[in-house]
Amino acid sequence: MNKKLPSHITGSLHLVNLRREEEEVIYLINSRVTYIGYSSRKKIGQDDLDFQLYDNENLHSVQMEGSLLMNMEFPYNDIICNKEINMWKMICAQIYFRILHNIIPNETYTKTTFPKIINIKRTTGKIQRARIKEKSGFRISKSSLEDDSDKIPKLYVRVEYNDSDVNLENYFIQKEYFKDIPIELVCELNPNIKEFDITFSLPNFLCHKSDDFKYNVIKYYHDLHNEWCETVLYPLIKYIKKKYDINIKINTNII
């Protein structure tokens, strides 16, 4: 089976002992997520996660969290699903989208306590305040951490701003510019930032022990998330702590 896994995650061990129907659902979810951003085409009345037709009143459009970090906008960044039957698959899709693109959104299923307003340096050299772009978050530039300064992955945060730094607290007032700032520049201009949290909300596979199908599929995405944390996120956090003395705490919320 083509597992549609990102290059920085193997995931092969997590497919051991899965039944064919479970592998097929995982393949469908991963394939659909990988396709996001390439087309807005959808079939009226069809659920994107099982290809079944339902009454429109039961279908729900869900935009992928962190898709704005990938410069994807509606209708290129959403999945249609039956909110009564397949919302659990949607949450799995959100996990996979985050892992696939090496992003840490700040929305519903992933949240951060990073300050909303920080100092940035403009290309002119001017220092001014900017705000973290709404429905944005962090992006990791590379997938592996090597002990070479040119190969260390960078953590970027997306900010937005105008030529003046007024009305930053009011997100109803749109800003003209945005850009991704590497964490080293954030540290340089914001020495007060010493700690923040990242909280991942993951579906509870243990509550589905009587349903092997849901249990095994959801557990697959739990395991994939844990592998991503071990191979990508935790080494980067360790490096940031050592290099910039910023403590990033990781929390997991089971929903």
C-alpha positions as CSV (number, residue, x, y, z in Angstrom):
1,M,0.0,0.0,0.0
2,N,1.2,3.5,-0.8
3,K,1.1,5.0,2.7
4,K,1.4,8.7,1.5
5,L,3.7,9.4,4.3
6,P,5.9,12.6,4.5
7,S,9.6,11.9,3.9
8,H,10.5,12.9,7.5
9,I,8.2,10.2,9.0
10,T,8.4,6.5,8.2
11,G,5.2,5.3,9.9
12,S,5.9,1.8,8.7
13,L,5.9,0.3,12.2
14,H,2.5,1.8,12.9
15,L,0.9,-0.2,10.1
16,V,1.9,-3.5,11.5
17,N,-1.1,-5.8,12.3
18,L,-3.6,-3.4,10.8
19,R,-6.5,-5.0,8.9
20,R,-6.9,-4.2,5.2
21,E,-10.0,-2.0,5.8
22,E,-8.1,0.0,8.4
23,E,-5.2,0.5,6.0
24,E,-7.6,1.6,3.3
25,V,-9.1,4.3,5.6
26,I,-5.6,5.6,6.6
27,Y,-4.6,5.7,2.9
28,L,-7.8,7.6,2.0
29,I,-7.3,10.2,4.8
30,N,-3.6,10.6,4.0
31,S,-4.2,10.9,0.2
32,R,-7.0,13.5,0.7
33,V,-4.8,15.6,3.0
34,T,-1.9,15.4,0.6
35,Y,-4.1,16.6,-2.2
36,I,-5.3,19.7,-0.3
37,G,-4.2,23.0,-1.9
38,Y,-4.1,21.6,-5.5
39,S,-7.8,21.9,-6.4
40,S,-11.1,23.3,-5.0
41,R,-13.1,20.7,-6.9
42,K,-15.7,18.8,-4.9
43,K,-18.7,16.6,-5.7
44,I,-22.0,18.0,-4.3
45,G,-23.2,15.9,-1.5
46,Q,-20.1,13.7,-1.2
47,D,-18.1,13.2,2.0
48,D,-14.3,13.5,1.1
49,L,-13.3,10.9,3.8
50,D,-15.5,8.0,2.7
51,F,-16.7,9.1,-0.8
52,Q,-20.3,8.4,0.3
53,L,-23.3,10.6,-0.6
54,Y,-25.2,12.3,2.2
55,D,-27.9,15.0,2.6
56,N,-26.2,18.4,2.5
57,E,-27.5,19.2,6.0
58,N,-25.3,16.5,7.4
59,L,-22.1,17.7,5.6
60,H,-19.7,20.0,7.2
61,S,-16.8,22.0,5.6
62,V,-13.7,22.1,7.8
63,Q,-10.6,24.1,6.9
64,M,-7.3,22.5,7.7
65,E,-5.6,24.1,10.7
66,G,-2.4,25.8,9.7
67,S,-3.3,25.9,6.0
68,L,-2.8,29.7,6.0
69,L,0.9,29.0,6.9
70,M,1.0,27.1,3.6
71,N,-0.7,30.0,1.8
72,M,-3.8,27.9,1.2
73,E,-7.2,29.6,1.4
74,F,-10.8,28.5,1.1
75,P,-12.0,26.6,-1.0
76,Y,-8.6,25.1,-1.6
77,N,-7.9,24.2,2.1
78,D,-11.1,22.4,3.3
79,I,-12.4,18.9,3.5
80,I,-16.1,18.0,3.4
81,C,-17.3,15.4,5.9
82,N,-20.4,14.0,7.6
83,K,-20.2,15.7,11.0
84,E,-22.1,12.8,12.7
85,I,-20.2,9.9,11.1
86,N,-16.7,11.1,10.1
87,M,-15.7,13.9,12.4
88,W,-13.3,11.5,14.1
89,K,-11.6,11.0,10.7
90,M,-11.4,14.7,10.3
91,I,-9.5,15.1,13.5
92,C,-7.1,12.4,12.2
93,A,-6.8,14.4,9.0
94,Q,-5.9,17.5,11.0
95,I,-3.1,15.6,12.7
96,Y,-1.7,14.3,9.4
97,F,-1.9,17.8,7.8
98,R,0.2,19.2,10.6
99,I,2.8,16.4,10.4
100,L,2.9,16.5,6.6
101,H,3.8,20.2,6.5
102,N,5.8,20.4,9.7
103,I,3.6,23.1,11.2
104,I,2.3,24.0,14.6
105,P,-1.0,25.9,14.2
106,N,-2.6,28.1,16.8
107,E,-6.3,27.2,16.4
108,T,-8.5,24.5,17.9
109,Y,-6.6,21.2,17.9
110,T,-3.2,22.8,18.5
111,K,-2.7,25.9,20.6
112,T,0.2,28.0,21.8
113,T,0.7,30.6,24.5
114,F,3.3,32.5,22.4
115,P,2.8,36.3,22.8
116,K,0.4,37.9,20.3
117,I,2.5,41.0,19.8
118,I,6.3,41.1,19.3
119,N,9.0,43.4,18.0
120,I,10.2,42.8,14.5
121,K,12.8,44.4,12.2
122,R,11.7,45.7,8.9
123,T,13.9,45.5,5.8
124,T,14.7,49.2,6.3
125,G,16.2,48.3,9.7
126,K,13.3,49.9,11.6
127,I,12.2,48.1,14.7
128,Q,8.4,48.1,15.3
129,R,5.7,46.0,16.8
130,A,3.8,43.4,14.9
131,R,1.2,40.8,15.8
132,I,1.0,37.1,15.3
133,K,-1.2,36.4,12.3
134,E,-4.6,35.0,13.2
135,K,-5.1,31.3,12.5
136,S,-1.4,31.0,12.0
137,G,1.4,29.6,14.2
138,F,4.8,28.1,13.7
139,R,6.5,26.5,10.7
140,I,9.5,24.2,10.9
141,S,11.8,24.7,7.9
142,K,13.5,21.3,7.7
143,S,12.7,17.7,8.8
144,S,16.0,16.6,10.5
145,L,18.3,18.1,13.0
146,E,22.1,17.8,12.3
147,D,25.0,19.2,14.3
148,D,25.9,21.7,11.6
149,S,24.7,25.3,11.8
150,D,23.8,25.4,8.1
151,K,21.5,22.3,8.5
152,I,19.8,23.2,11.8
153,P,16.0,23.5,11.1
154,K,14.6,26.8,11.8
155,L,11.3,27.6,13.7
156,Y,9.4,30.4,12.0
157,V,6.5,32.4,13.3
158,R,4.2,34.4,11.0
159,V,3.5,38.0,11.8
160,E,1.4,40.8,10.2
161,Y,1.8,44.5,10.3
162,N,1.3,47.9,8.7
163,D,3.7,50.8,8.4
164,S,2.6,52.0,11.8
165,D,2.1,49.7,14.8
166,V,-1.3,51.0,16.1
167,N,-4.4,48.9,16.6
168,L,-2.5,45.7,16.8
169,E,-4.8,44.3,19.4
170,N,-7.9,44.6,17.2
171,Y,-7.9,41.7,14.8
172,F,-10.9,43.1,13.0
173,I,-8.6,45.7,11.5
174,Q,-6.6,44.0,8.7
175,K,-2.9,44.5,8.2
176,E,-1.3,45.1,4.8
177,Y,1.9,43.0,5.2
178,F,3.0,39.6,6.6
179,K,6.2,37.6,6.8
180,D,7.7,34.6,8.6
181,I,10.2,35.5,11.3
182,P,12.9,32.9,12.4
183,I,13.0,32.3,16.1
184,E,16.6,33.7,16.4
185,L,15.4,37.1,15.3
186,V,12.4,36.9,17.7
187,C,14.9,36.2,20.5
188,E,17.1,39.1,19.5
189,L,14.4,41.6,19.5
190,N,12.2,40.2,22.3
191,P,14.5,39.1,25.2
192,N,11.5,39.0,27.5
193,I,10.2,35.8,25.8
194,K,11.7,33.0,27.9
195,E,8.9,30.4,27.9
196,F,5.7,29.4,26.1
197,D,3.5,26.3,25.8
198,I,2.3,24.2,22.8
199,T,-0.7,22.0,23.4
200,F,-1.8,19.3,21.1
201,S,-5.3,17.9,21.3
202,L,-5.5,14.3,20.2
203,P,-8.6,12.1,19.9
204,N,-9.0,9.4,22.6
205,F,-8.5,6.0,21.0
206,L,-8.8,4.2,24.4
207,C,-12.5,5.0,24.5
208,H,-13.0,2.9,21.4
209,K,-11.8,-0.4,22.8
210,S,-15.0,-2.1,21.8
211,D,-14.6,-0.8,18.2
212,D,-11.3,-2.2,16.9
213,F,-11.7,-0.3,13.6
214,K,-11.8,3.2,15.2
215,Y,-9.3,2.2,17.9
216,N,-6.6,1.0,15.5
217,V,-7.0,3.9,13.0
218,I,-7.0,6.6,15.7
219,K,-4.1,4.9,17.5
220,Y,-2.1,5.0,14.2
221,Y,-2.4,8.8,14.1
222,H,-1.4,9.0,17.8
223,D,1.7,6.9,17.0
224,L,2.5,9.1,14.0
225,H,2.2,12.2,16.1
226,N,4.5,10.7,18.8
227,E,7.1,9.7,16.1
228,W,7.0,13.3,14.7
229,C,7.5,14.7,18.1
230,E,10.5,12.4,18.8
231,T,12.2,12.9,15.4
232,V,11.4,16.5,14.6
233,L,9.9,18.6,17.4
234,Y,11.8,17.5,20.5
235,P,15.3,17.8,19.0
236,L,14.4,21.3,17.7
237,I,13.1,22.3,21.2
238,K,16.3,21.0,22.8
239,Y,18.4,23.1,20.4
240,I,16.3,26.2,20.9
241,K,16.6,25.8,24.7
242,K,20.4,25.4,24.5
243,K,21.0,28.1,21.9
244,Y,18.5,30.8,22.9
245,D,17.4,29.9,26.4
246,I,13.8,29.6,25.5
247,N,11.8,26.9,27.2
248,I,9.1,25.4,25.1
249,K,6.7,23.2,27.0
250,I,4.7,20.5,25.2
251,N,1.3,19.5,26.6
252,T,-1.1,16.8,25.3
253,N,-4.8,17.2,25.7
254,I,-6.9,14.0,25.1
255,I,-10.4,14.9,23.6
